[in-house]
Amino acid sequence: MSEASQYHVTNPGSALGEAIGSAMELALQELLEQIADKYDSYYLTAGVRKTKAGTKTKKLLLFDNFGNDYNIDGVLADEAMRPLILIESKYIRYKKHNRDKGSWVCHAHTAIRRRYHSIRSSIAILAGNWSQSSIAMMESHDITLFIIPFDLICNLLDKHDIDFRWGEKEQEKAFTAWEKYNQLTAEEKAQIGRDMIHGIEERLASRISQILDESVERVVEKVIIELVSNFGEVKVFEFASIDEAIAFLEDGDLGTCFVADDTLTLFDPPPQYG
């Protein structure tokens, strides 16, 4: 982007948000590449498969069992290019976008993990304003979260005399902030990204180390059985051991599970999570 075109954007607030998100992603890439090297792994943000023209794909696309593709921010993979950890980094300024972004991560990661059995964990780094309901939704899908508060980002930009606290319709303040941001050097912009992740860096590295630790014995932690009737009804059962699951499958007519009295109605309250 030329110096002249940097200032002439339709939505300066959105442009600055994208720039902040990109700075965070670059800082995370630096960190995750270092961690991956320690475990003879790779941190990838682009595809390894080649196009018909013989070039590698720019997007990191992973697929579900039905051929649907999902553009993932990053993945830690082993030497054989088997995915081990899915990584997402999302910046959001306004909470009204929480549900869409959070739901996509939940759906995409769940679908991908059903196809790639080597995946051990999902991690999301969430920067900006995220609601507790969206955080709870992602945690319920077994996604480990690391939060970077919006106020922390504002305080980092304050050091450069950039006011990042404005309302959605305050375009003049947004343009001033965008203009000042573009006066920063490339290193200053990169440092903002590094400072954003500084507070989560140690915990993130520790969590990844736990996931990639090969000294831990692999055991079956639980068994999940999903029953589907010819009417399309679905019922899921969870067991603590293989023996318990086998006993369940051998015990009587499983078809009666769908006519049991514990079927929920629209009058039932929501479940409590956490």
N, C-alpha and C positions, 0 to 999 in steps of 0.2 A: 504493500500500500504506500503510495507516494505521500510526502509531507502535506501536500495540498489536499489530497482526498481524505486524509485522516480526520480532518475537522468537519468535512461536509458529509455527514451521515444523517439518515432520516430519523433515527432514534438513538441519540447519544447515550441515554441511560442503558439501553440494551447493548450498545457497542462496548461500553465500559464494563458491563457485567460479563460479556463474553471475553474481554481482555483479562479480567480478574480470574475467570475460570480457567483460561488458557495458561496463565502464570502458575496457578495451582497445579494443573496437570503436568507442566514441565518440571516443577519441583518434585512432584510425586514420581515422575519417570526417573529422575536422577537418583532418588532414594531407592526405589524398587529395583532398579538395575544393579545397584550396589549389593542389595540384599540377595538378589537372585544369584549373583556371582559366587556368593559364599556357599550356596547349595548346588552348584553345578547346574543351575537352571537358567531360564531366560525370561525377561519381562518384555512382552510384546504389545505394541499398540497398533500394529498393522498386520495384514494377513501374510501367511507364508505360502499359500497356494498361488499358482500362476494363472494369469488370464490366457485367453486364446492367443493374444499377441506375444505371450512369453514373458510378460512383466508381472511382478508381484502385486497383489491387490492392495490398495491404499487403506481400505477399511478392514477392520478386524471383525470378520463375519463368522459367527458360530451358528450351528443349525440344530433344530429340534428333530424329533423322530419323523416328522411329517414334511421335512424339507423347508420349513420356514426359517429365514435367516434373521439374525439379531446382531446389530452393530454394537459390540461391546467396547468399553473404553480401554481395557487392558486385561491381560491374562498372564499369570506365571505358569510356565510350561517346563517340563523336564527335557532332557537331552533328546528324547525321541519325539518331542513336540506334542506330548500328551498334556492337555490342560490340567493344572492342579488347583489353581485359585483364580476365581473370577474377580476382577477389580472394576468398580465404578467410581467415578468422581463427579459429583454434581454440585453446581452452585445455583442457588435460587434466591432472588431478592424478595419476591412476594409469595406469601403462603398460598395464594389461590392456585399456584401451579404445582403445589406439593403432591396432590393426589395423582395427577397424571404421571409425573416423573416417578413417584414411588411405586405406583401400580405397574408401570412398565418394567422397572427393575425386578419386582417380585415375579411377574409373569415370565420375563425373559430368562432369568436365572434358574427358575424352577424347570422350565421346558428344556433348557440346555443341559442341566444336570441329569435329566432323565436319559439323555443320549450319550454324553461323555461320562462314563462311569469312573474315570480317573480323577474327576474334580472332587476335592476334599472340602472346599469352603467357598463362601461368597463374602466379599468385603465391599462396603460402600463408604466412601469419604464424602460426607455431606456438609457443604459450606453454605452459610447464609441463614435464611429464616425457614426452619422446618418445624412443622406442628408436631405435637406429641402423638396425635393419632396416626400421622404418616410414619413416624419413627416406630411406633408400636406395630404397625402393619408390616413393615419391612423386617423387624425383629422376629415377628411370628412366622416369617418365611425362612428363618434360619440364616439371616444375613447379618454379619457382624458390622456394626456401625461405628464410625469415628466422626464426631461432630466438630465443626469449626464455626463458632458463633458469628453472627452478623456484626455484633459490636466489636469483635476483635478485628475484623476486616476494616471497619470504619476507623478504629484507632490506628491501624497501620497506615492508612491513607492520610490521616490527620498529620502524620509526621512529614508528609510532603505537601502540606497545606491544601489537601484535596478533601472537600466536604462531600462525603458519601451518604449523608443523611438527608434525603429529600423525599417528597411525596411523589406518587406516580405521575401526577400531572404537572410537576414543577420542572418543565423542560429547560428553563433558563439555567437553573442550578445544575441540572444534569449536563448541559452543554459546557458550562464552566469547568465542571469536574473532568469531563472528557478532554477538554482542551489542555488542562493542566497535566493530566495523565500522559498525554502525548508529548509533553515537554520533558518527561523523564528519560533517562538513558536506558538502553536495553538491560544493563546490569541492575539498575534500580528497579525496573519492572520485574526482573527475575528474582531479585531479593525479596520483593513483596510476596511472591509465591512461596519462597523458602520460609519466610516468617509466618505465613499462613499455616503451614503444616508443622511448624516447630513444636507446637504443643501436643501433637499426636504422634510425632515421629517415633519416640521411644516405644510407646504402647503398640503402634502398628508393626514395628520391627519385631517386637517380642511375640506378637500374635502370629505373624508369619513364620517365625522360627518354631513355634509350637506345632503349627500345621505341617511343616516340612520335616519335622524330627522323625527320622527313620528308626530311631532306637526304641520307639514305643511299639509294643506288640499289637498287631492288627487283630481285632476280635469283632464279632457281630454284636452291636450295641442294642439293636432292637429289630423286630420283624414286623413289617406292615403288610397286611393283606387287604386288597381292594376287591370287593365283590360287585359285579355289574349284572343286573337282571336284563332279560329280553325286553323289558319295558323302558330300559334306560336308567333305572334307579341305581344309585351308587351308595355303597356302605363301606366304611373303612374301619379296620380293626388293628390295634397295635398291641404287640406282645414283647415281653422283656427277654424272651429266649426262643430259640428254634423249637425246643421241645414243646413249649406252650402253644406255639403256632401249629405244629403238627397235630397236637391233641385237639385243637379247635377244628381243623380240617377233617379229622376223622370222626368227629362227634356229630352224628345225626344229619338231618336235612338242612343244608345251608340256605335253601330257598326260603325257609321260614323267617330268616333274618329280616326280610323286607316287609313282613306283615306283623312285626313285633309292636308292642304297645308304646315303645320308646320313640316312635317317629315324631319329629317336631312339627309344630303347627305355627302359623303366622302370629299366634298369640304369645308364643314363648319368648322370654327375654333373651338378649344377646349373651353369648358366653363371656366369662371373665378371663382375661389373659394377663399373665405376669404375676 
